[in-house]
Amino acid sequence: MKITELSTAYAKVHLPAKIALVATQKPDNGYNLITVEWFMRTSIQPPMFAISIGHNRFTHECLEEHRFFNLIFPSVEMKQLCAFSGSNSGKDVDKFAETDTKYIPGKLNKLPIPTEALAAFECEVTSQIRSGDHTIYIGEVKYSWVNAAKEPLIYQRKV
Ligand SMILES: Cc1cc2nc3c(=O)[nH]c(=O)nc-3n(C[C@H](O)[C@H](O)[C@H](O)COP(=O)(O)O)c2cc1C
């Protein structure tokens, strides 16, 4: 073991990563998508997920205004959408229109469930914690969706 730069240590432990998408409602009109790696289950009963969102993300603005999010697990067909949603901001583009992403409205707050998704969890924010330059939003799952016709998650695929 030797002491090193933070970036060198990060590079070593970063991969493989699992990713998901988070759909939120924009402060004015419509919906936004963000690619996230920092998410986790935090409770079995009630079922809960936490997501960590950077303060400069448009998603942060959305969640401060509307206290719901859909945690979406992408199928392999959604690889491009994940790349797009992780490198463009909803401040500049309408990600659903730009990528022609088809979805159905969820039951909780009508937030989008992409039809190509493997699974989705509709969450209501119950608490939040500031964590440096991110906010951890903790949401209780109100409705769960699964798409039996889809392949496993991207990171589970054998290559
Ligand atoms: C693989 C990947 C994982 C990411 N994980 C997160 C994350 O967990 N939290 C976060 O705030 N941003 C994360 N980002 C960055 C956002 O997805 C990116 O800044 C996005 O453009 C923000 O969109 P928004 O401004 O519409 O919210 C990730 C990006 C990629 C490509």
The ligand as a Gaussian input file, in Angstrom:
#p B3LYP/6-31G(d) Opt

LIG

0 1
 C      -22.339000       6.813000     -16.045000
 C      -22.747000       8.127000     -15.413000
 C      -23.133000       8.156000     -14.085000
 C      -23.533000       9.362000     -13.478000
 N      -23.941000       9.359000     -12.174000
 C      -24.404000      10.503000     -11.615000
 C      -24.937000      10.501000     -10.281000
 O      -25.046000       9.468000      -9.610000
 N      -25.362000      11.682000      -9.774000
 C      -25.288000      12.864000     -10.473000
 O      -25.691000      13.917000      -9.945000
 N      -24.796000      12.888000     -11.737000
 C      -24.375000      11.749000     -12.331000
 N      -23.899000      11.761000     -13.603000
 C      -23.836000      13.024000     -14.351000
 C      -25.214000      13.433000     -14.908000
 O      -25.867000      12.333000     -15.503000
 C      -25.029000      14.550000     -15.970000
 O      -24.366000      15.653000     -15.380000
 C      -26.333000      14.991000     -16.601000
 O      -26.041000      15.697000     -17.776000
 C      -27.170000      15.865000     -15.672000
 O      -28.425000      16.085000     -16.283000
 P      -29.451000      17.183000     -15.758000
 O      -28.691000      18.517000     -15.696000
 O      -30.529000      17.206000     -16.809000
 O      -29.950000      16.772000     -14.422000
 C      -23.510000      10.574000     -14.223000
 C      -23.127000      10.542000     -15.579000
 C      -22.748000       9.335000     -16.164000
 C      -22.360000       9.314000     -17.623000

